[in-house]
Amino acid sequence: MVRIDVRYEGGLRTRAVHGPSGTELITDAPVDNRGQGRSFSPTDLLGTAVGTCILTLMGIAAQDRGFDLAGATASVEKHMVATPRRRIGRLVVDIAVPQDPGPEGRRVLEAAARGCPVSASLAPDVAVELTFRWGG
C-alpha cells in the first residue's frame, strides 16, 4: 500500500505528495479545460504512467536477460474525446530502443511492454496503441 496525499491549491492546481519518498508533484488543469496548463494535467499523468510503466517493465525484462535498455524512450500521445463524457480515448505510444536485441529479445521486450499493469487498469474503451523501433 502506498499513500499519496493531494491538496487543492486553488486556481485548478493540486499538489500531491508521495508518502514513501516525500516527492511532490504539481498538476494544473489544461488550457482546453479552463486551466493554465502550467504543469502536467491529471490526464497527462495517466499517459505518463503508461509510458513509464512500459519502460520499467521492459527494463526489468532486459535486466533479467543481461540486456542494457539505457537510452530507450517512450513518446506518448494522449487523445481526448468529448462524448459521451470528456475522457482519454486513445494513447499512442512510440517506443524506441537504441540497441536491437534480436528477434527473441524483441519478442520478450514487447511482451513485457504489453503486460503493463497501468494499461491493464484502464477502461476497455481506452485504446493503447504501441509501436516499437529497434536500433539506430
PLY file of the C-alpha trace (Angstrom):
ply
format ascii 1.0
element vertex 136
property float x
property float y
property float z
element edge 135
property int vertex1
property int vertex2
end_header
0.00 0.00 0.00
1.25 3.45 -0.91
-0.32 6.64 0.36
-0.45 9.78 -1.77
-1.83 12.96 -0.19
-3.35 15.54 -2.56
-4.17 19.14 -1.67
-6.20 21.52 -3.83
-4.14 24.72 -4.06
-6.79 26.80 -5.84
-6.83 28.01 -9.41
-7.33 24.43 -10.69
-3.92 23.40 -9.31
-3.16 20.48 -6.98
-0.09 19.40 -5.05
0.42 15.69 -4.47
2.91 14.23 -2.00
4.19 10.67 -2.40
4.13 9.20 1.11
7.15 6.90 0.96
9.55 9.43 -0.60
8.04 12.84 0.15
8.38 13.78 -3.51
5.92 16.47 -4.59
4.07 16.71 -7.87
2.01 19.64 -9.12
-0.90 19.36 -11.56
-2.77 22.07 -13.42
-5.91 21.86 -15.48
-5.11 22.02 -19.20
-5.77 25.17 -21.21
-8.57 23.43 -23.12
-10.37 22.75 -19.82
-10.27 26.17 -18.12
-6.75 25.79 -16.74
-3.43 27.50 -17.30
-1.54 24.37 -18.37
1.48 25.24 -16.20
2.20 21.61 -15.40
1.01 18.09 -16.12
-2.75 17.69 -16.07
-4.28 14.68 -14.32
-4.91 13.02 -17.69
-1.32 13.81 -18.74
-0.20 11.88 -15.68
-2.20 8.87 -16.82
-0.36 8.93 -20.16
2.91 9.42 -18.29
2.08 6.45 -16.06
1.54 4.23 -19.12
4.83 5.31 -20.73
6.89 4.95 -17.56
5.24 1.63 -16.70
6.04 0.22 -20.13
9.70 1.26 -19.98
10.05 0.00 -16.40
8.68 -3.45 -17.29
10.85 -3.58 -20.40
13.81 -2.59 -18.21
13.10 -5.45 -15.80
12.85 -7.94 -18.68
16.03 -6.57 -20.24
17.89 -6.69 -16.93
16.83 -10.33 -16.42
18.45 -11.17 -19.75
21.60 -9.06 -19.35
20.47 -6.55 -21.98
21.08 -2.82 -21.48
17.93 -0.81 -22.16
19.56 2.53 -21.25
18.53 5.29 -23.62
15.22 3.69 -24.57
12.37 6.18 -24.87
8.61 6.19 -24.92
6.69 9.05 -26.50
3.03 9.12 -25.50
0.35 10.99 -27.44
-2.84 11.49 -25.45
-6.02 11.83 -27.50
-9.07 13.14 -25.65
-12.68 12.54 -26.66
-15.63 14.71 -25.66
-18.52 12.28 -25.84
-20.25 10.70 -24.10
-18.09 12.48 -21.49
-14.65 14.10 -21.52
-12.04 11.38 -21.13
-8.94 9.86 -22.67
-9.97 7.94 -25.77
-6.60 6.80 -27.04
-2.94 6.67 -26.05
-0.43 6.22 -28.87
2.92 5.06 -27.50
6.05 5.06 -29.67
8.87 3.07 -28.04
12.42 3.45 -29.34
15.20 1.12 -28.19
18.72 2.17 -29.29
20.13 -1.37 -29.39
18.34 -4.13 -31.29
18.18 -7.18 -29.00
17.41 -9.54 -31.91
14.18 -11.42 -32.66
13.90 -13.25 -29.33
14.82 -10.16 -27.32
12.27 -8.09 -29.23
9.59 -10.69 -28.52
10.39 -10.69 -24.78
10.55 -6.89 -24.51
7.33 -6.38 -26.48
5.55 -8.92 -24.26
6.84 -7.08 -21.18
5.52 -3.77 -22.58
2.12 -5.29 -23.28
2.00 -6.53 -19.66
1.93 -3.01 -18.20
-0.45 -3.05 -15.20
-1.32 0.62 -15.73
-2.59 -0.14 -19.25
-4.41 -3.19 -17.91
-6.17 -0.97 -15.35
-7.71 1.30 -17.98
-11.31 1.00 -19.13
-11.61 -1.30 -22.17
-12.68 1.60 -24.40
-9.34 3.40 -23.91
-7.16 2.26 -26.79
-3.44 1.87 -26.10
-1.53 1.59 -29.37
2.12 0.52 -29.16
4.78 0.81 -31.86
8.36 -0.33 -31.42
11.51 0.91 -33.16
14.64 -1.17 -32.66
18.23 0.03 -33.13
19.74 3.13 -34.69
0 1
1 2
2 3
3 4
4 5
5 6
6 7
7 8
8 9
9 10
10 11
11 12
12 13
13 14
14 15
15 16
16 17
17 18
18 19
19 20
20 21
21 22
22 23
23 24
24 25
25 26
26 27
27 28
28 29
29 30
30 31
31 32
32 33
33 34
34 35
35 36
36 37
37 38
38 39
39 40
40 41
41 42
42 43
43 44
44 45
45 46
46 47
47 48
48 49
49 50
50 51
51 52
52 53
53 54
54 55
55 56
56 57
57 58
58 59
59 60
60 61
61 62
62 63
63 64
64 65
65 66
66 67
67 68
68 69
69 70
70 71
71 72
72 73
73 74
74 75
75 76
76 77
77 78
78 79
79 80
80 81
81 82
82 83
83 84
84 85
85 86
86 87
87 88
88 89
89 90
90 91
91 92
92 93
93 94
94 95
95 96
96 97
97 98
98 99
99 100
100 101
101 102
102 103
103 104
104 105
105 106
106 107
107 108
108 109
109 110
110 111
111 112
112 113
113 114
114 115
115 116
116 117
117 118
118 119
119 120
120 121
121 122
122 123
123 124
124 125
125 126
126 127
127 128
128 129
129 130
130 131
131 132
132 133
133 134
134 135
